[in-house]
Amino acid sequence: MNISSQIKTKLLQSGFDDIGFTNIENIPDQRVKLEEYLSKGFHGEMFWLEKNKERRTHPKKIWNDAKSIIVLSKNYGPEENPLKFIESEKKANISVYARGNDYHELMKKRLKEASIWLMDTFEVESRYFVDTAPIMEKPIAQIAGLGWQGKHTNLVSRKLGSWFFLGVILLSIRIPSTDSEKDHCGSCSSCIDICPTNAIVKPYKLDSRKCISYLTIELKGHIPKNMRKSIGNRVYGCDDCLAVCPWNKFAEITNDIKLKAREELNMPDLSYFLEFDKEIFNEFFKDSPIKRIGRDRFIRNILIAIGNSGMKDCVSKIIPHLTDETAIVRAASIWAIKQLVSKKKFEIIKENNLHLEKDHSVISEWN
């Protein structure tokens, strides 16, 4: 058995679901595509893309000794089609990948074990990454044969559909490459058509500033008013463009217990989270990827979703957030109340609270 076959067998036994290989010379420089994306401002507040753009253009700039790359995928396929969750307006719709434990920790542990095994077995040096370095995993994964970048810019696999995480291992030796994958989207435009905010501005071009995943996870400030209705009940991420893909006919439910949805994150009541302070938030989400956005952004998202829910009985629970210490929470509270009460009642609430506000971006919410 050659070294690549041994590596593949070992990593599949370790819990990964697909493995691909490519030599470093097969990876084209991504400078032009990256600079086009950044020049249009599509990255929004994701300034780390701009900060590390030079290193991001090619993996050789991450580790100069790299000669080959292993790309690994891990299935997190959900038990149900996430599109059904959109209709439950009073429930907190969390992206399926974030309903289980934090995949970063799971993937990092297994990649570390693989790296140690490579050294012990073959005396091969390696570097491993899962969202921890400026590496453009998706085009590399396509070259390594794990899938192709669909029109929504996410990776699609004929084996796993849309539901998988990616990890990368750089190797200091050259090993044979697997066949690259072709684009199998054809004339399908389902992912473009379903996007609630028209974030896929044209095939293979995503304006992240319009994407609900960006708005609810990456954006630190106020969610633009013209986007709030489109968010619906999505409080952390959005699965629409992934869930609608026809290639999900090949997807399977994950068999990893740590990636299965926690019951308490499986469409809980929106109102359940309204009394979360930082301490409760940190404890509740300690093993979840949601912890990375912090309590304030999460409560902002909850309030926007409640504003879209029609739940008038939540107004009394929202009012205390009008004096929250964080501006994005106060602003979202005002907007939510405005959606749920009559103009007359809103004016009364405004009269009782506007004089307390000093932040101009929040004051504008009252108008």
URJO-V386090 format. One record per residue. N is the residue number from 1. PHI is phi in radians with two decimals (* if undefined). OMEGA is omega in degrees with one decimal (none if undefined). Layout:
n=N phi=PHI omega=OMEGA
n=N phi=PHI omega=OMEGA
//
This chain:
n=1 phi=* omega=-179.2
n=2 phi=-1.30 omega=-172.2
n=3 phi=-1.11 omega=-179.6
n=4 phi=-1.14 omega=177.1
n=5 phi=-1.15 omega=177.9
n=6 phi=-1.12 omega=179.2
n=7 phi=-1.11 omega=-178.9
n=8 phi=-1.08 omega=179.3
n=9 phi=-1.05 omega=-179.1
n=10 phi=-1.10 omega=-175.3
n=11 phi=-1.27 omega=174.4
n=12 phi=-1.17 omega=176.3
n=13 phi=-1.17 omega=-179.0
n=14 phi=-1.38 omega=175.6
n=15 phi=1.98 omega=174.4
n=16 phi=-1.41 omega=-172.3
n=17 phi=-1.85 omega=175.3
n=18 phi=-2.75 omega=-175.9
n=19 phi=-2.36 omega=173.5
n=20 phi=-2.40 omega=-178.8
n=21 phi=-2.27 omega=171.3
n=22 phi=-2.69 omega=175.2
n=23 phi=-1.45 omega=-174.3
n=24 phi=-1.08 omega=-179.0
n=25 phi=-1.20 omega=-179.5
n=26 phi=-1.37 omega=-175.9
n=27 phi=-1.59 omega=177.7
n=28 phi=-1.30 omega=175.4
n=29 phi=-1.16 omega=-175.8
n=30 phi=-1.69 omega=-173.4
n=31 phi=-0.98 omega=-174.6
n=32 phi=-1.10 omega=-179.6
n=33 phi=-1.11 omega=-179.3
n=34 phi=-1.15 omega=-179.3
n=35 phi=-1.18 omega=175.5
n=36 phi=-1.11 omega=178.9
n=37 phi=-1.07 omega=-178.4
n=38 phi=-1.21 omega=-177.1
n=39 phi=-1.14 omega=177.5
n=40 phi=-1.43 omega=-179.6
n=41 phi=1.31 omega=-176.7
n=42 phi=-1.11 omega=-177.8
n=43 phi=-1.41 omega=177.6
n=44 phi=1.03 omega=-178.8
n=45 phi=-1.58 omega=179.1
n=46 phi=-1.41 omega=-173.0
n=47 phi=-1.14 omega=178.4
n=48 phi=-1.11 omega=175.9
n=49 phi=-1.17 omega=179.8
n=50 phi=-1.33 omega=-177.3
n=51 phi=-1.07 omega=-176.3
n=52 phi=-1.84 omega=-171.2
n=53 phi=-1.09 omega=-178.8
n=54 phi=-1.15 omega=179.8
n=55 phi=-1.25 omega=-175.8
n=56 phi=-1.27 omega=-173.0
n=57 phi=-1.21 omega=-179.5
n=58 phi=-2.80 omega=-178.2
n=59 phi=-1.10 omega=177.9
n=60 phi=-1.09 omega=-179.7
n=61 phi=-1.41 omega=173.7
n=62 phi=-1.47 omega=-180.0
n=63 phi=-2.57 omega=-172.4
n=64 phi=-1.15 omega=-178.8
n=65 phi=-1.45 omega=-177.3
n=66 phi=-1.14 omega=177.5
n=67 phi=-2.10 omega=178.1
n=68 phi=-2.44 omega=180.0
n=69 phi=-2.31 omega=168.8
n=70 phi=-1.81 omega=174.1
n=71 phi=-2.01 omega=-174.8
n=72 phi=-2.19 omega=176.0
n=73 phi=-2.10 omega=179.7
n=74 phi=-2.26 omega=-176.4
n=75 phi=-1.26 omega=172.4
n=76 phi=-2.20 omega=-175.6
n=77 phi=-0.87 omega=-178.9
n=78 phi=-1.36 omega=179.5
n=79 phi=-1.35 omega=-178.5
n=80 phi=-2.28 omega=175.6
n=81 phi=-1.22 omega=-176.6
n=82 phi=-1.06 omega=-179.3
n=83 phi=-1.09 omega=-179.8
n=84 phi=-1.22 omega=-176.1
n=85 phi=-1.29 omega=-176.7
n=86 phi=-1.10 omega=-176.0
n=87 phi=-1.30 omega=-177.5
n=88 phi=-1.50 omega=-169.6
n=89 phi=-1.11 omega=-177.7
n=90 phi=-1.64 omega=-178.7
n=91 phi=-1.91 omega=178.7
n=92 phi=-1.46 omega=-176.7
n=93 phi=-1.60 omega=-179.4
n=94 phi=-1.78 omega=178.3
n=95 phi=-0.90 omega=-170.9
n=96 phi=-1.04 omega=-178.5
n=97 phi=-1.18 omega=-176.3
n=98 phi=-1.73 omega=178.2
n=99 phi=-1.49 omega=176.7
n=100 phi=-1.76 omega=178.2
n=101 phi=-1.24 omega=-177.8
n=102 phi=-1.12 omega=-176.8
n=103 phi=-1.14 omega=179.3
n=104 phi=-1.00 omega=-178.0
n=105 phi=-1.16 omega=179.8
n=106 phi=-1.09 omega=-178.1
n=107 phi=-1.16 omega=-177.9
n=108 phi=-1.07 omega=179.6
n=109 phi=-1.08 omega=-177.5
n=110 phi=-1.27 omega=176.8
n=111 phi=-1.20 omega=176.6
n=112 phi=-1.11 omega=177.9
n=113 phi=-1.06 omega=178.3
n=114 phi=-1.13 omega=-179.7
n=115 phi=-1.12 omega=177.8
n=116 phi=-1.14 omega=179.4
n=117 phi=-1.09 omega=178.8
n=118 phi=-1.07 omega=178.2
n=119 phi=-1.23 omega=-178.1
n=120 phi=-1.16 omega=-173.9
n=121 phi=-1.53 omega=-173.0
n=122 phi=-2.11 omega=-174.4
n=123 phi=0.97 omega=-179.5
n=124 phi=-1.84 omega=175.0
n=125 phi=-1.34 omega=-178.8
n=126 phi=-2.66 omega=172.4
n=127 phi=-2.35 omega=-176.4
n=128 phi=-2.17 omega=-174.4
n=129 phi=-2.57 omega=168.1
n=130 phi=-2.50 omega=-175.8
n=131 phi=1.02 omega=-176.3
n=132 phi=-2.05 omega=179.8
n=133 phi=-2.66 omega=-179.8
n=134 phi=-1.32 omega=178.7
n=135 phi=-2.01 omega=178.3
n=136 phi=-1.54 omega=-170.9
n=137 phi=-1.09 omega=-170.2
n=138 phi=-1.14 omega=176.5
n=139 phi=-1.12 omega=177.6
n=140 phi=-1.18 omega=179.4
n=141 phi=-1.09 omega=178.1
n=142 phi=-1.17 omega=178.8
n=143 phi=-1.12 omega=179.3
n=144 phi=-1.43 omega=172.4
n=145 phi=1.62 omega=-177.1
n=146 phi=-1.45 omega=-179.0
n=147 phi=2.93 omega=177.7
n=148 phi=-2.40 omega=177.7
n=149 phi=-1.35 omega=-179.6
n=150 phi=-1.29 omega=-178.1
n=151 phi=-1.18 omega=175.1
n=152 phi=-1.54 omega=179.4
n=153 phi=1.41 omega=175.3
n=154 phi=-1.49 omega=-179.7
n=155 phi=-1.44 omega=177.7
n=156 phi=-2.11 omega=-178.3
n=157 phi=-2.14 omega=174.7
n=158 phi=-1.23 omega=-179.5
n=159 phi=-1.64 omega=-171.9
n=160 phi=-2.09 omega=-177.0
n=161 phi=1.18 omega=-176.0
n=162 phi=-1.79 omega=-163.8
n=163 phi=-1.78 omega=176.9
n=164 phi=-2.77 omega=174.6
n=165 phi=-1.68 omega=179.2
n=166 phi=-2.06 omega=170.8
n=167 phi=-2.26 omega=-177.3
n=168 phi=-2.30 omega=172.1
n=169 phi=-2.15 omega=173.7
n=170 phi=-1.59 omega=-178.3
n=171 phi=-1.98 omega=179.5
n=172 phi=-1.58 omega=177.6
n=173 phi=-2.16 omega=178.4
n=174 phi=-1.64 omega=175.0
n=175 phi=-2.26 omega=-176.5
n=176 phi=-1.06 omega=179.4
n=177 phi=-1.49 omega=170.1
n=178 phi=-1.48 omega=-179.9
n=179 phi=-1.18 omega=176.7
n=180 phi=-1.25 omega=-179.6
n=181 phi=-1.77 omega=177.7
n=182 phi=-1.62 omega=175.0
n=183 phi=-1.33 omega=-179.4
n=184 phi=-2.01 omega=-179.5
n=185 phi=-1.26 omega=-178.8
n=186 phi=1.02 omega=-178.2
n=187 phi=-1.58 omega=-177.7
n=188 phi=-1.09 omega=177.1
n=189 phi=-2.29 omega=-175.1
n=190 phi=-0.99 omega=-177.5
n=191 phi=-1.16 omega=178.2
n=192 phi=-1.21 omega=-175.0
n=193 phi=-1.18 omega=-173.5
n=194 phi=-1.51 omega=-174.4
n=195 phi=-0.99 omega=-174.7
n=196 phi=-1.13 omega=-175.0
n=197 phi=-2.04 omega=-178.5
n=198 phi=0.97 omega=-177.8
n=199 phi=-1.29 omega=177.0
n=200 phi=-1.51 omega=-169.1
n=201 phi=-1.22 omega=169.9
n=202 phi=-2.88 omega=-177.1
n=203 phi=-0.88 omega=177.4
n=204 phi=1.26 omega=178.4
n=205 phi=-2.25 omega=-178.7
n=206 phi=-1.98 omega=170.8
n=207 phi=-1.62 omega=-174.3
n=208 phi=-1.01 omega=-177.7
n=209 phi=-1.09 omega=179.2
n=210 phi=-1.72 omega=-173.7
n=211 phi=-1.32 omega=-178.7
n=212 phi=-1.11 omega=176.0
n=213 phi=-1.09 omega=176.4
n=214 phi=-1.13 omega=-175.6
n=215 phi=-1.09 omega=-175.8
n=216 phi=-1.65 omega=-177.2
n=217 phi=-2.07 omega=-173.2
n=218 phi=-1.47 omega=-175.8
n=219 phi=-1.21 omega=-177.5
n=220 phi=-1.57 omega=-174.8
n=221 phi=-1.68 omega=-179.6
n=222 phi=-1.33 omega=173.9
n=223 phi=-1.25 omega=-178.1
n=224 phi=-0.93 omega=-176.4
n=225 phi=-1.03 omega=-177.0
n=226 phi=-1.28 omega=179.4
n=227 phi=-1.81 omega=-167.7
n=228 phi=-1.16 omega=179.6
n=229 phi=-1.10 omega=-177.8
n=230 phi=-1.18 omega=-178.8
n=231 phi=-1.19 omega=178.5
n=232 phi=1.06 omega=-178.8
n=233 phi=-1.79 omega=-176.9
n=234 phi=-1.41 omega=-175.5
n=235 phi=-1.84 omega=176.2
n=236 phi=-2.76 omega=178.7
n=237 phi=1.41 omega=-178.5
n=238 phi=-2.64 omega=-178.0
n=239 phi=-1.92 omega=-168.8
n=240 phi=-0.98 omega=-175.2
n=241 phi=-1.20 omega=175.9
n=242 phi=-1.32 omega=-172.9
n=243 phi=-1.16 omega=-174.9
n=244 phi=-1.43 omega=-175.1
n=245 phi=-1.10 omega=-179.7
n=246 phi=-1.07 omega=-178.1
n=247 phi=-1.25 omega=175.9
n=248 phi=-1.20 omega=175.5
n=249 phi=-1.10 omega=178.1
n=250 phi=-1.70 omega=-177.1
n=251 phi=-1.25 omega=176.9
n=252 phi=-2.17 omega=176.7
n=253 phi=-1.15 omega=179.6
n=254 phi=-1.07 omega=176.1
n=255 phi=-1.80 omega=179.3
n=256 phi=-1.62 omega=-174.3
n=257 phi=-1.03 omega=-177.8
n=258 phi=-1.28 omega=179.4
n=259 phi=-1.76 omega=175.4
n=260 phi=-1.29 omega=-176.6
n=261 phi=-1.11 omega=169.8
n=262 phi=-1.23 omega=-175.8
n=263 phi=-0.97 omega=-176.9
n=264 phi=-1.25 omega=177.8
n=265 phi=-1.90 omega=-178.6
n=266 phi=-1.59 omega=178.7
n=267 phi=1.04 omega=175.6
n=268 phi=-1.28 omega=176.6
n=269 phi=-1.10 omega=177.6
n=270 phi=-1.01 omega=-175.5
n=271 phi=-1.14 omega=-178.4
n=272 phi=-1.01 omega=-172.9
n=273 phi=-1.59 omega=-172.2
n=274 phi=-1.12 omega=-178.6
n=275 phi=-1.73 omega=179.4
n=276 phi=-1.29 omega=167.7
n=277 phi=-1.68 omega=-176.0
n=278 phi=-1.08 omega=-177.4
n=279 phi=-1.14 omega=179.4
n=280 phi=-1.13 omega=179.0
n=281 phi=-1.02 omega=-176.3
n=282 phi=-1.10 omega=179.0
n=283 phi=-1.26 omega=-176.8
n=284 phi=-1.13 omega=-175.2
n=285 phi=-1.86 omega=-173.9
n=286 phi=-1.07 omega=179.5
n=287 phi=-1.83 omega=-174.0
n=288 phi=-1.95 omega=173.7
n=289 phi=-1.12 omega=-179.2
n=290 phi=-1.11 omega=-177.1
n=291 phi=-1.03 omega=-173.7
n=292 phi=-1.23 omega=179.5
n=293 phi=-1.53 omega=177.9
n=294 phi=1.38 omega=-175.7
n=295 phi=-1.07 omega=-171.6
n=296 phi=-1.14 omega=178.9
n=297 phi=-1.15 omega=-179.6
n=298 phi=-1.16 omega=178.8
n=299 phi=-1.15 omega=172.8
n=300 phi=-0.94 omega=-178.9
n=301 phi=-1.13 omega=178.5
n=302 phi=-1.06 omega=-178.5
n=303 phi=-1.15 omega=176.8
n=304 phi=-1.07 omega=-179.9
n=305 phi=-1.12 omega=177.9
n=306 phi=-1.14 omega=175.8
n=307 phi=-1.06 omega=178.5
n=308 phi=-1.54 omega=-169.9
n=309 phi=-1.55 omega=-174.9
n=310 phi=1.36 omega=-176.9
n=311 phi=-1.42 omega=-178.0
n=312 phi=-1.12 omega=-178.9
n=313 phi=-1.22 omega=178.9
n=314 phi=-1.53 omega=-173.8
n=315 phi=-0.99 omega=-178.9
n=316 phi=-1.10 omega=178.2
n=317 phi=-1.45 omega=179.4
n=318 phi=-1.40 omega=-173.8
n=319 phi=-0.90 omega=177.4
n=320 phi=-1.01 omega=-179.8
n=321 phi=-1.30 omega=176.4
n=322 phi=-1.16 omega=177.9
n=323 phi=-2.00 omega=176.5
n=324 phi=-1.02 omega=-177.8
n=325 phi=-1.26 omega=-176.4
n=326 phi=-1.89 omega=-175.2
n=327 phi=-1.07 omega=-177.0
n=328 phi=-1.17 omega=177.0
n=329 phi=-1.30 omega=179.1
n=330 phi=-1.08 omega=-178.8
n=331 phi=-1.12 omega=179.4
n=332 phi=-1.14 omega=177.8
n=333 phi=-1.12 omega=179.9
n=334 phi=-1.06 omega=-178.6
n=335 phi=-1.07 omega=-179.1
n=336 phi=-1.08 omega=-180.0
n=337 phi=-1.09 omega=-179.6
n=338 phi=-1.04 omega=-180.0
n=339 phi=-1.32 omega=-168.5
n=340 phi=-1.87 omega=-176.8
n=341 phi=-2.13 omega=176.8
n=342 phi=-1.22 omega=178.7
n=343 phi=-1.05 omega=-178.8
n=344 phi=-1.12 omega=-179.6
n=345 phi=-1.18 omega=178.6
n=346 phi=-1.10 omega=179.1
n=347 phi=-1.10 omega=178.1
n=348 phi=-1.16 omega=178.6
n=349 phi=-1.12 omega=178.2
n=350 phi=-1.07 omega=-178.9
n=351 phi=-1.08 omega=-178.1
n=352 phi=-1.42 omega=-172.0
n=353 phi=-2.20 omega=-173.9
n=354 phi=-1.02 omega=-177.3
n=355 phi=-1.15 omega=-179.6
n=356 phi=-1.47 omega=-172.8
n=357 phi=-1.53 omega=179.8
n=358 phi=-2.00 omega=-177.1
n=359 phi=-1.46 omega=-175.8
n=360 phi=-1.12 omega=179.5
n=361 phi=-1.18 omega=177.8
n=362 phi=-1.49 omega=177.5
n=363 phi=-1.00 omega=-178.5
n=364 phi=-1.12 omega=179.3
n=365 phi=-1.17 omega=-177.4
n=366 phi=-1.27 omega=-173.6
n=367 phi=-1.50 omega=none
//
